[in-house]
């Protein structure tokens, strides 16, 4: 059984954050690799777009966190903590943030992948055209690249799906090309 199917079964075919049931997708909780069930959650597109900052935060939508923050799934609690921090201007979110419990490993995970929505000093990944990139995006290579440590060249125009952002470098992303996980400079990609 695939990771996607196992996460879907765990979630009961509904968003693990807001309980929505339409346009569900697997969401890798950075900076984890997303290779196991425990590193992913099932989200609706509304939640996913706001988490990745592709859409503006709708504070009332996130009142669902008052329930989902009590999940037994670590990845759900990590995302809840991050979103509550992004909504800390709201009194209800500050109250919830004071109540949420994460053990030491969960808190480290939450902090390692956290980028505040309003943080002007946050690391922002941009493609060769200056378009903001987010985890899970698809990009295309604008130049053929020799891949170090392998015997192949990643050809110009190759699509790299479901990218990961390197948290401490705005110039690097991770993705899979020919089944190999590689690090790519953002100046050699454009968002698809």
Number of C-alpha atoms within 10 A of each C-alpha: 5 9 16 18 13 14 22 21 12 15 17 13 18 20 25 28 26 19 17 17 14 13 11 19 18 21 23 23 20 22 18 16 12 17 11 14 19 17 20 23 25 28 29 21 18 19 24 20 15 17 23 16 16 13 12 11 18 12 17 8 12 19 16 15 24 19 13 20 25 16 14 9 18 22 25 23 24 25 23 27 25 21 24 26 19 21 21 16 11 13 10 15 22 15 13 20 21 10 12 16 15 17 9 9 10 16 16 13 20 23 14 14 19 20 21 15 18 9 9 8 8 14 15 17 21 20 21 15 12 12 12 14 24 21 21 18 16 18 22 18 23 16 14 13 14 12 15 10 7 8 7 12 13 15 15 14 14 16 20 21 17 17 20 24 26 19 19 12 12 17 19 19 23 20 21 16 18 11 7 10 11 14 19 20 15 23 17 19 24 21 20 11
